[in-house]
Amino acid sequence: MSRYLFREGVNINNDGNNIIISTPYATRSSPKQQTLCVKDAKEPLKKLLQNLFLDGIESNQTLKTPEKLASTTTSLDLELQLQALYKAGLLIHEIEGSHGIAMRLLPINPGLKQQPCPDINNEFKLSRFTSIEPCLEGLDITSPLAPTTLRLQDHRLYPLIQRLVSPCKLASISPLLPEDLRTQYRDIISLFLSSGMVGICNSEHNAEIDQEAIRAGWNKQDLSFHNHTRRHIIDRCQEELLHRNINRPPPPARNQRIILSTVPLPQPKIKKQDADFYQIIRKRQTIRSYNSNPITLEALGNLLWYSVHTREEIICDPALPRSYEGLLKPVASAGGLHSIELYLCIKQCIGIGSGLYHYDSFDHCLGKMSELNNPCQNMLEMAVNTTCRGPQSASISPGQGQQPDVLIVMATRYERNAILHSETGLTYALILKDAGSIYQQLYLVATALGLAPCGLSFGSSELFEQASGIPSKIECSVGEFMIGNPSQGHSSLMTK
């Protein structure tokens, strides 16, 4: 049996002859839940809505109305209203067998499209972007391309997933179904297609629903991350089910760590420059080749001061229960959280010994955490091997690059952001945006100082954890940046 019923979070109120349907959906820009208004609702429609709230209605009996009210016009109106409710993501569509509910289509966003069972000659297959997760009722199948979750509650349907990985036709599906569900094979395939988890195959044997994403080069991880952090519609009903931190104070802005010794950095002192801000922007470039003179502690201190030093500690949202310690720095950060700490893997620098250091942005000093151990050496080597692809003339082929004087590792205290943003799903996205701001700030300041800057596109959280001894779930690396003195041929903005 196939039937429809209202999903959780839908409410109906009468306003005279009008019916106001409250949906569980809101937007990021407005927390107010969206509503639908049915004007001058007639008795058949009111009866339909009531049935959808109670036990649901069988799909093959959807348009049945009392004989005295039955008419072609009434049936058409009910069909249009039902289609509108379905498209608005307000209806659960489920199929039941002798063992109870076999599968359910659970909307998580508006925009559903009901798809009929395909022709016997059409091939169809599972979307390559689907993900499968266990739940209490069975298996949940989701896709960043679909506004639904498809839940398989009858374990006897699990073999369908493996079969649908490859293109198949209707004739190959029916034998896989248990006997009590075999007569509903067309409804089952229709539900798979309507969910957006399965699509008709094209000439390239890809599901048509995947084709645009495939041509654009998306992979499942990037598409899921993008959809999760950039979606406009919010399901308030689902958000209420998320775990909430109760009576948990936000972590402090200043974090303690094990420091072997402290090296004060010189107070910033910049000589007169013959370049203004716009010249710095024009001159900004990646430089991967260095001269034989190491960077100085003074230059390193200036780079850190003008990039990420803490100007002021503040209290953010002081009038709200969620008030927390924020920071003001030369670089931007979402909510003033500044969860990213800088660690310096120093190979050579005039005025300080080699080793792994943490930059204390409050006291403007470097705290030594270890000598230049093997993980640090491996990070320096990886930094060389993951760059050298730029179009500039100074670029060097992989394997022939120079290790930088200093490798700056950006590591985030994830908890700082999660305490505010775990319920929105934006935590990691905002951390990466903060990292991007730091990249650009380091580039511009390094250019103004006449240094050779190079941001890296890849790093290793495992190596950073080994080098620092900090568990990756406490602080994980999210970016790397190389610094040295530029080789001859690269002009400096600094006056001599």
Buried (B, 14 or more C-beta within 10 A) or exposed (E): BBBBBBBEBBEBEEEEEEBEBBBBBBEEEEEEBBEBEBEEBBEBBBBBBEBBEEEBBBBEEBBBBEEEEEEEEBBEBBEEBBEEBBBBBBBBBBBBBEEEBBBBBBBBBBEBEBBEBBEEEEBBBBBBBBBBEEEEEBBBBBBBBBBBBBBBBBEBBEEBBEBBEEBBBBEEBBEBBEEBBBEBBBBBBBBBBBBBBBBBBEEEEBBEBBEEBBEEEBEBEEBBBEBEBEBEBBBBBBBEEEEEEEEEEBBEBEBEBEBEEEBEBBEBEEEEBEBEEEBBEEBBBBBBBBBEEBBBBBBBBBBBBBBBBBEEBEEBEEEEEEEBBBBEBEBBBBBBBBBBBBBBBBBBBEBBEBBBBBBBBEBBBBBBBBEBBEBBBBBBEBBBEBBBEBEEEBBBEEEEBBBBBBBBBBBBBBBBBBBBBBBBBBBBBBBBBBBBBBBBBBBBBBBBBBBBBBBBEEBBBEBBBBBBBBEBEBBBBBBBBBBBBBBEEBEBBBEE
